[in-house]
Amino acid sequence: CYVPEDDYTSLNNRTSYNLTLLNYMDPLQMPYLKQEPYFGMGNMAVSWHHDENLVERSTVAVYSYSCEGSSAEEASDWNLKGRDPAVWHVGLKVAWDIETPGLAIPLHQGDLYLMLDDLNMTHQHCVLAGFSPRFSSTHRVADCSRGTLEYIFGQCELALQNLQTDSNSTALSLKSLETAVIKQMEEIHNEVEFEWLRQFWFQGKRYLKCTDWWLKPMAKLEEFWRKMELMTSLVLQEVRKKEQTEEQRNETISCLLLVLTERQRLRNEWAARCQSEAAESLPEEQKPECHPFWTNEESNMPLPFDLEEVIVHLQNLVQ
């Protein structure tokens, strides 16, 4: 059977692992674990998800080591209706489908499982907690064109190219009000806030026990994000001046409404997560931080945290 050389190269690329995630969890030390919501599979260590930022059709490999012992024997008297709650499992279901029954596959000490080809795209998986502590090592082929510090700093520089400082004063202005430029700028603004800053601070201070390395790059990202908040306020000022043609102004407002409505929705979602029962039950050093967050009294921010009034004002301008 002849296999073209390009196919061999493609297959090799799918297992050229460049990212390893190490995890440890002792379920008995966790005060609160979510219940699997669709199929009654019990306690979840990791909710349903796809692995993201991977090379297309690359293989995900997971090695699982559970410290089986007396805790695993505690389930011997259970009246089991489904999976053994003492044993760790990986759950698998068709993506965005809760009608087709899900599958729970037991993971014993030293087991390895692979997600091949497009399985990670067509299906979602979760991790179902057992009773014993567990280590896992997940190996991925990350797509380094996105999701890296180099990438997101490059995106910030791209957005900030539209910010102009008057050399004769401290006044700031925008170089362009073209809809495409504004759209790109505001989408990067959202990406920095929700894919980086809020994701990072949601983890609380737990990782400071291991390293504080991430604090400096995240502080730099927050500095860029603050400039983007200012740039959004400058766009709003230009819209209120009515110096554009009506068509241009309406295009700009429509563009702003899309990204600001999304920003408002995501801010509310992240705030709710930080105040959830699960979050409140965590030890103090593990509690998520809703950051960035500010009140209207904090005058160093050009726009409010709650964008509802801004959105309503823009909607009124195009009526």
Sequence and secondary structure as in RCSB ss.txt:
>XXXX:A:sequence
CYVPEDDYTSLNNRTSYNLTLLNYMDPLQMPYLKQEPYFGMGNMAVSWHHDENLVERSTVAVYSYSCEGSSAEEA
SDWNLKGRDPAVWHVGLKVAWDIETPGLAIPLHQGDLYLMLDDLNMTHQHCVLAGFSPRFSSTHRVADCSRGTLE
YIFGQCELALQNLQTDSNSTALSLKSLETAVIKQMEEIHNEVEFEWLRQFWFQGKRYLKCTDWWLKPMAKLEEFW
RKMELMTSLVLQEVRKKEQTEEQRNETISCLLLVLTERQRLRNEWAARCQSEAAESLPEEQKPECHPFWTNEESN
MPLPFDLEEVIVHLQNLVQ
>XXXX:A:secstr
    HHHHHHHHHTT   EEEEEEE GGG S   B TTT   BEEEEEE   SB TT  EEEEEEE  SHHHHGG
GG   SSS TTSEEEEEEETT SSS  EEEEE TTEEEEE TTHHHHEEEEEE  SS EEEEEEE B TTSSSHH
HHHHHHHHHHTTEEE TTSS EEES   HHHHHHHHHHHHHIIIIIIHHHHTTTTGGGGT  TTHHHHHHHHHHH
HHHHHHHHHHHHHHHHT S HHHHHHHHHHHHHHHHHHHHHHHHHHHHHTSHHHHTS GGGS    S   TT TT
SSS S  HHHHHHHHHHT 
